[in-house]
Amino acid sequence: MPTLYVCHGDDRGAQFHPCARVQKALREKGIAYERVVAAKGNPIPFLRKGSRENVRAATGDTKLPALVLDDGTALIHSKAITRWISQQPAQA
C-alpha cells in the first residue's frame, strides 16, 4: 500500500490545494493508501510546528505532497503523483 505524506490541511482544506487534489484522485481511482500528516501549521518553515524530517527520511525531500510506492519509489509534487494515479487501473 503506498504511503501519502500530506500537510495538515490534507483533504479537508481547499479543494485546489495539492494535498487535497491527490487524495481526491486516489479515492476516485479506488487506490488504497496510508496517509501520514507530515506537517502541521504554516507552510513557511520558521512558522511550522514540528519538522518534516520524517518526509525527508522517506523521500529525500521535504516537499508535500509526496507518495512513496510499495517498491520505495518516491513521487514528489502533485503533478507527478496525479500522473502516476492516471496510469493506474481503477480499483474495485
FIKOLZA-1660 file (N, C-alpha, C; in steps of 0.1 Angstrom, whole numbers, plus 5000, padded with zeros to 4 digits):
% residues 92
   i   px   py   pz ch aa at
   1 5009 4988 5000  A  M  N
   1 5000 5000 5000  A  M CA
   1 5009 5012 5000  A  M  C
   2 5007 5022 4991  A  P  N
   2 5015 5034 4991  A  P CA
   2 5012 5043 5003  A  P  C
   3 5022 5051 5006  A  T  N
   3 5021 5060 5017  A  T CA
   3 5021 5074 5012  A  T  C
   4 5011 5082 5015  A  L  N
   4 5010 5096 5011  A  L CA
   4 5013 5105 5022  A  L  C
   5 5022 5114 5021  A  Y  N
   5 5026 5124 5030  A  Y CA
   5 5019 5137 5026  A  Y  C
   6 5011 5142 5035  A  V  N
   6 5004 5155 5033  A  V CA
   6 5006 5165 5044  A  V  C
   7 5001 5177 5041  A  C  N
   7 5002 5187 5052  A  C CA
   7 4990 5186 5061  A  C  C
   8 4989 5195 5070  A  H  N
   8 4978 5194 5080  A  H CA
   8 4964 5197 5073  A  H  C
   9 4964 5204 5062  A  G  N
   9 4952 5207 5055  A  G CA
   9 4945 5196 5048  A  G  C
  10 4954 5186 5044  A  D  N
  10 4950 5174 5037  A  D CA
  10 4937 5176 5029  A  D  C
  11 4928 5167 5030  A  D  N
  11 4916 5168 5021  A  D CA
  11 4904 5175 5027  A  D  C
  12 4906 5180 5039  A  R  N
  12 4895 5188 5045  A  R CA
  12 4897 5203 5041  A  R  C
  13 4908 5207 5035  A  G  N
  13 4911 5220 5032  A  G CA
  13 4905 5224 5018  A  G  C
  14 4910 5235 5013  A  A  N
  14 4905 5239 5000  A  A CA
  14 4908 5229 4989  A  A  C
  15 4898 5227 4980  A  Q  N
  15 4899 5216 4970  A  Q CA
  15 4910 5219 4960  A  Q  C
  16 4915 5231 4959  A  F  N
  16 4925 5234 4949  A  F CA
  16 4939 5231 4955  A  F  C
  17 4940 5228 4968  A  H  N
  17 4952 5226 4975  A  H CA
  17 4958 5212 4969  A  H  C
  18 4971 5212 4967  A  P  N
  18 4977 5199 4961  A  P CA
  18 4975 5187 4969  A  P  C
  19 4975 5188 4983  A  C  N
  19 4973 5176 4991  A  C CA
  19 4959 5171 4990  A  C  C
  20 4950 5180 4989  A  A  N
  20 4936 5177 4987  A  A CA
  20 4933 5170 4973  A  A  C
  21 4940 5176 4963  A  R  N
  21 4938 5171 4949  A  R CA
  21 4943 5156 4948  A  R  C
  22 4954 5153 4953  A  V  N
  22 4959 5140 4952  A  V CA
  22 4951 5130 4960  A  V  C
  23 4946 5133 4971  A  Q  N
  23 4938 5124 4979  A  Q CA
  23 4925 5122 4972  A  Q  C
  24 4919 5132 4966  A  K  N
  24 4907 5130 4958  A  K CA
  24 4909 5121 4946  A  K  C
  25 4920 5123 4939  A  A  N
  25 4923 5114 4928  A  A CA
  25 4926 5100 4932  A  A  C
  26 4932 5097 4943  A  L  N
  26 4934 5084 4948  A  L CA
  26 4921 5077 4952  A  L  C
  27 4912 5085 4958  A  R  N
  27 4899 5079 4962  A  R CA
  27 4891 5076 4949  A  R  C
  28 4891 5085 4940  A  E  N
  28 4883 5083 4927  A  E CA
  28 4888 5071 4920  A  E  C
  29 4901 5068 4920  A  K  N
  29 4906 5056 4914  A  K CA
  29 4904 5043 4922  A  K  C
  30 4900 5045 4935  A  G  N
  30 4899 5034 4944  A  G CA
  30 4912 5028 4949  A  G  C
  31 4922 5036 4949  A  I  N
  31 4936 5032 4953  A  I CA
  31 4937 5034 4968  A  I  C
  32 4939 5023 4975  A  A  N
  32 4941 5024 4990  A  A CA
  32 4955 5029 4993  A  A  C
  33 4956 5038 5003  A  Y  N
  33 4968 5044 5007  A  Y CA
  33 4968 5047 5022  A  Y  C
  34 4980 5047 5027  A  E  N
  34 4982 5051 5041  A  E CA
  34 4985 5066 5041  A  E  C
  35 4978 5074 5049  A  R  N
  35 4980 5089 5049  A  R CA
  35 4988 5092 5062  A  R  C
  36 4999 5100 5060  A  V  N
  36 5007 5105 5071  A  V CA
  36 5006 5120 5070  A  V  C
  37 5001 5126 5081  A  V  N
  37 5002 5141 5082  A  V CA
  37 5016 5145 5086  A  V  C
  38 5023 5150 5076  A  A  N
  38 5038 5152 5078  A  A CA
  38 5041 5166 5082  A  A  C
  39 5032 5175 5082  A  A  N
  39 5035 5189 5085  A  A CA
  39 5022 5196 5091  A  A  C
  40 5024 5201 5103  A  K  N
  40 5013 5208 5109  A  K CA
  40 5016 5223 5110  A  K  C
  41 5006 5231 5108  A  G  N
  41 5009 5246 5109  A  G CA
  41 5011 5252 5095  A  G  C
  42 5019 5262 5095  A  N  N
  42 5022 5270 5084  A  N CA
  42 5032 5264 5074  A  N  C
  43 5030 5266 5061  A  P  N
  43 5039 5261 5051  A  P CA
  43 5053 5268 5051  A  P  C
  44 5053 5280 5057  A  I  N
  44 5066 5287 5059  A  I CA
  44 5074 5281 5070  A  I  C
  45 5086 5276 5066  A  P  N
  45 5094 5268 5076  A  P CA
  45 5095 5274 5090  A  P  C
  46 5098 5286 5092  A  F  N
  46 5100 5291 5105  A  F CA
  46 5087 5293 5113  A  F  C
  47 5076 5292 5107  A  L  N
  47 5063 5293 5113  A  L CA
  47 5057 5279 5116  A  L  C
  48 5063 5268 5111  A  R  N
  48 5058 5255 5113  A  R CA
  48 5059 5250 5127  A  R  C
  49 5050 5241 5130  A  K  N
  49 5051 5233 5143  A  K CA
  49 5057 5219 5139  A  K  C
  50 5068 5216 5145  A  G  N
  50 5074 5203 5142  A  G CA
  50 5083 5204 5129  A  G  C
  51 5088 5193 5125  A  S  N
  51 5096 5193 5113  A  S CA
  51 5091 5183 5103  A  S  C
  52 5097 5183 5091  A  R  N
  52 5094 5174 5081  A  R CA
  52 5104 5163 5079  A  R  C
  53 5112 5161 5089  A  E  N
  53 5123 5151 5088  A  E CA
  53 5118 5137 5085  A  E  C
  54 5105 5134 5089  A  N  N
  54 5100 5120 5085  A  N CA
  54 5098 5119 5070  A  N  C
  55 5094 5131 5064  A  V  N
  55 5092 5131 5050  A  V CA
  55 5106 5130 5043  A  V  C
  56 5116 5137 5048  A  R  N
  56 5129 5137 5042  A  R CA
  56 5135 5123 5043  A  R  C
  57 5133 5116 5054  A  A  N
  57 5138 5103 5056  A  A CA
  57 5132 5093 5046  A  A  C
  58 5119 5095 5043  A  A  N
  58 5112 5086 5034  A  A CA
  58 5114 5089 5019  A  A  C
  59 5116 5102 5016  A  T  N
  59 5116 5106 5002  A  T CA
  59 5129 5113 4998  A  T  C
  60 5137 5118 5007  A  G  N
  60 5149 5125 5004  A  G CA
  60 5146 5140 5002  A  G  C
  61 5134 5144 5004  A  D  N
  61 5130 5158 5002  A  D CA
  61 5119 5162 5013  A  D  C
  62 5116 5175 5015  A  T  N
  62 5106 5179 5025  A  T CA
  62 5094 5184 5018  A  T  C
  63 5093 5184 5005  A  K  N
  63 5081 5189 4998  A  K CA
  63 5069 5180 4999  A  K  C
  64 5057 5186 5000  A  L  N
  64 5045 5179 5001  A  L CA
  64 5035 5183 4990  A  L  C
  65 5027 5174 4985  A  P  N
  65 5025 5160 4989  A  P CA
  65 5036 5152 4983  A  P  C
  66 5038 5140 4989  A  A  N
  66 5048 5131 4985  A  A CA
  66 5042 5117 4986  A  A  C
  67 5044 5108 4976  A  L  N
  67 5038 5095 4977  A  L CA
  67 5050 5085 4975  A  L  C
  68 5050 5076 4985  A  V  N
  68 5060 5065 4985  A  V CA
  68 5053 5052 4981  A  V  C
  69 5058 5047 4969  A  L  N
  69 5052 5035 4964  A  L CA
  69 5057 5022 4971  A  L  C
  70 5051 5011 4969  A  D  N
  70 5055 4999 4976  A  D CA
  70 5069 4995 4973  A  D  C
  71 5074 4998 4961  A  D  N
  71 5088 4995 4958  A  D CA
  71 5098 5005 4963  A  D  C
  72 5093 5015 4971  A  G  N
  72 5102 5025 4976  A  G CA
  72 5104 5038 4968  A  G  C
  73 5099 5038 4956  A  T  N
  73 5099 5049 4947  A  T CA
  73 5091 5061 4954  A  T  C
  74 5098 5072 4954  A  A  N
  74 5091 5084 4959  A  A CA
  74 5087 5094 4948  A  A  C
  75 5074 5097 4948  A  L  N
  75 5069 5107 4938  A  L CA
  75 5067 5120 4946  A  L  C
  76 5073 5130 4942  A  I  N
  76 5072 5143 4949  A  I CA
  76 5066 5153 4940  A  I  C
  77 5056 5160 4944  A  H  N
  77 5048 5170 4937  A  H CA
  77 5035 5164 4932  A  H  C
  78 5025 5172 4933  A  S  N
  78 5012 5167 4930  A  S CA
  78 5011 5163 4915  A  S  C
  79 5018 5170 4906  A  K  N
  79 5017 5166 4892  A  K CA
  79 5022 5152 4890  A  K  C
  80 5034 5149 4896  A  A  N
  80 5039 5136 4894  A  A CA
  80 5030 5125 4900  A  A  C
  81 5024 5128 4911  A  I  N
  81 5015 5119 4918  A  I CA
  81 5003 5117 4910  A  I  C
  82 4997 5127 4905  A  T  N
  82 4984 5126 4897  A  T CA
  82 4987 5119 4884  A  T  C
  83 4999 5121 4878  A  R  N
  83 5003 5114 4866  A  R CA
  83 5004 5099 4869  A  R  C
  84 5010 5095 4880  A  W  N
  84 5011 5081 4883  A  W CA
  84 4997 5075 4885  A  W  C
  85 4988 5083 4893  A  I  N
  85 4974 5078 4895  A  I CA
  85 4967 5076 4882  A  I  C
  86 4968 5085 4873  A  S  N
  86 4961 5084 4860  A  S CA
  86 4965 5071 4852  A  S  C
  87 4978 5066 4855  A  Q  N
  87 4983 5055 4848  A  Q CA
  87 4978 5041 4854  A  Q  C
  88 4972 5042 4866  A  Q  N
  88 4968 5030 4873  A  Q CA
  88 4954 5026 4869  A  Q  C
  89 4952 5013 4869  A  P  N
  89 4938 5008 4866  A  P CA
  89 4929 5011 4878  A  P  C
  90 4916 5014 4875  A  A  N
  90 4907 5016 4886  A  A CA
  90 4905 5004 4895  A  A  C
  91 4905 5006 4908  A  Q  N
  91 4903 4995 4917  A  Q CA
  91 4889 4993 4920  A  Q  C
  92 4885 4982 4924  A  A  N
  92 4871 4978 4928  A  A CA
  92 4868 4984 4941  A  A  C
% end
